[in-house]
């Protein structure tokens, strides 16, 4: 475990201990954490444990519509749906592959967010998946040397007022965007916006841009709820494990 993650977990623990005691106690919640590692004054603190109470299998747009699939992508989507109905093991996660972008938030396992001044880390219990979001660099471009075609991509982020904005590229095409088989390609770009609505509610809005599969960018949204007194547990995926 890196020093940044260790300090971030310590930061989360100290915040959780005193967070329920009100604003006066919250002022002391970072005791023992160096000033340089604390969130700037006025910045929302989204660190802690989160879960999604309602997890739709098929992702829809914010307007409740099916995403704008191109003809070839629609044919692939229908093929996957038929195959999934005949044999659930056609789902990539049945072979313990990572959930990939967007879908990782819709699994049944909680996640930890570790917030620091120069990065925000997402630590998912599912498959022990993690994402490091660098806050010190600008958004990546598809022609960057950093594009590596990975399961979770290359992410950078920034704060826009009270909202954390995360831009990610560099995905492979081996994952589905949801449990129903929604496709994506290697040109996928995601923009995620996380806004703390209240102390226990984190709203996420994700914009998908993938010109090989969708006729236009589209957005979907979800809500995460804070978990109190959560401790990550070991989750081991084996090839006959059903998530």
Secondary structure, DSSP 8 states (H G I E B T S, - for coil): --HHHHHHHHHHHHHHHHHTT-HHHHTTTTTTS-GGGS--TT-----EEEE-S---SS---TTS----B-HHHHHHHHHHHHHHHH-GGGSGGGGT----TTGGGGSSS-EEEEE-SSEEEEEESGGG-EEEEESSS----TTSTT---BSS-EEEEEEETTEEEEEEE-B-SSS-SSTT-----TT-EEEEEEEEEETTEEEEEEEEE-TTTBSS-EEEEEEEEEETT---------TT---
